């Protein structure tokens, strides 16, 4: 299963980003292959609709689960429509690697 984790940077040592639509980067973790890939969020500086545009991108990428700090109401309803599970974590001090370690346990 592909899991998206919002990140402030493009490495496993980057801090977890509590923002969904305006996160700087996304870590895509494949729990089957245990691989990670980082992609830059093209909607980080969008004037409006960053959450909905990001939700559409997440669906395009085939993500089944998103881990972030918060989801706006429009992004939330789109993700629900796409049947993508949302996990809210208030762990802004954690790194992406620490979040992955939690998933693996």
Secondary structure in CASP SS format (residue, H / E / C, confidence):
PFRMAT SS
TARGET T0000
AUTHOR 0000-0000-0000
METHOD secondary structure of the structure
MODEL  1
X C 1.00
X E 1.00
X E 1.00
X E 1.00
X E 1.00
X E 1.00
X E 1.00
X C 1.00
X C 1.00
X C 1.00
X C 1.00
X C 1.00
X C 1.00
X C 1.00
X E 1.00
X E 1.00
X C 1.00
X C 1.00
X C 1.00
X C 1.00
X C 1.00
X C 1.00
X C 1.00
X C 1.00
X E 1.00
X E 1.00
X E 1.00
X E 1.00
X E 1.00
X E 1.00
X C 1.00
X C 1.00
X C 1.00
X C 1.00
X E 1.00
X E 1.00
X E 1.00
X E 1.00
X E 1.00
X E 1.00
X C 1.00
X C 1.00
X C 1.00
X C 1.00
X C 1.00
X C 1.00
X C 1.00
X C 1.00
X C 1.00
X H 1.00
X H 1.00
X H 1.00
X H 1.00
X H 1.00
X H 1.00
X H 1.00
X H 1.00
X H 1.00
X H 1.00
X H 1.00
X C 1.00
X C 1.00
X C 1.00
X C 1.00
X E 1.00
X E 1.00
X E 1.00
X E 1.00
X C 1.00
X C 1.00
X C 1.00
X C 1.00
X H 1.00
X H 1.00
X H 1.00
X H 1.00
X H 1.00
X H 1.00
X H 1.00
X H 1.00
X H 1.00
X C 1.00
X C 1.00
X C 1.00
X E 1.00
X E 1.00
X E 1.00
X E 1.00
X C 1.00
X C 1.00
X C 1.00
X C 1.00
X C 1.00
X C 1.00
X E 1.00
X H 1.00
X H 1.00
X H 1.00
X H 1.00
X H 1.00
X H 1.00
X H 1.00
X H 1.00
X H 1.00
X C 1.00
END
